[in-house]
Amino acid sequence: MAWQSVMPALAVLSAELRFDGLEPDVGSVETKYGNLLHALYEHIDACYAVMRCVGPAPAKPVQWHQVAVRAQKVPGARAFEDQVIAYKNLSLGPTVNLLKHGESRLRVLAFRSRFAFTLGYFIDGPQRGGVIGPAPTVHHDENSAFSFNRDILVHWWWLYRVSELLADVVERNLGSKMLPVSDGNGSGVVPLEAVDEWVKLCHAIAAIPPDFMPDESEKPYPLVVVPPTGASIRLEYPAPRRPNKFDREAKITACLTIDEGGQTYKLPYVGDAQNVVTVEGR
């Protein structure tokens, strides 16, 4: 599962970057977090496939699920789209498209100080003058990044919200025809091991501190609350509290793995041309 592989990888990388002398395994986080973003995007597409199945047959054959659902006028699908499309199109979709089709890469960076540590990433792409930096289609100011902390909380909230909206569509169209959830053996019971793993993941998400990138301090973020028993989960967006104050004394560390030498890079949160670095490949 993409979620369950990301959290340990981020924990390991955070520990490696906090101590000098260790070579951080950046590639593992780049790959696993990229896989998570792809899975989240595919989850939305899968929701359209489900809605297509529960709706009336379209008048004409349609290849794409999203187009078919709109043509079928599936009851409840409009409410789904009104909320989910903005989430899909603002950053998730452009990010996944660049990683999949645009030869862009997920680049890890961190802010470190004596009192704080914030790990994040940006999606690279060409900027004016041929410099490679935060991709303009994802980072609209071309000078920012996403903290993993806020990014994960936002995606986690949307995972539940998208599922809730889909459940509303299915219930509205099938109602009493719905069957109990099955584990594949016809028992309708989810294995305890799977439940335990999900509860551990919920606790890990709920424990994420609100330490974000400098420009994210004014942005809303979700609150996730899970009791020790794991018997419930409460999500609130926006959270009724402000994130932790960013430490202005923190220094930026960028982790760049270069395939070819001589490329000029523009790092997030640095301003003028003198802050552009040239990285030689190995």
Sequence and secondary structure as in RCSB ss.txt:
>XXXX:A:sequence
MAWQSVMPALAVLSAELRFDGLEPDVGSVETKYGNLLHALYEHIDACYAVMRCVGPAPAKPVQWHQVAVRAQKVP
GARAFEDQVIAYKNLSLGPTVNLLKHGESRLRVLAFRSRFAFTLGYFIDGPQRGGVIGPAPTVHHDENSAFSFNR
DILVHWWWLYRVSELLADVVERNLGSKMLPVSDGNGSGVVPLEAVDEWVKLCHAIAAIPPDFMPDESEKPYPLVV
VPPTGASIRLEYPAPRRPNKFDREAKITACLTIDEGGQTYKLPYVGDAQNVVTVEGR
>XXXX:A:secstr
 HHHHHHHHHHHHHHHHHSTT    HHHHHHHHHHHHHHHHHHHHHHHHHHHHHS   SS  SSHHHHHHHHT T
THHHHHHHHHHHIIIIIHHHHHHHHHS   EEEEEEE SS EEEEEEEEEE GGG EEE TTTSTTSS  EEHHH
HHHHHHHHHHHHHHHHHHHHHHHHGGG      SSSS    HHHHHHHHHHHHHHHT      GGGTTS   EEE
  TT S  EEESS SS      TT EEEEE   SSS EEE  TT  SGGG EEE   
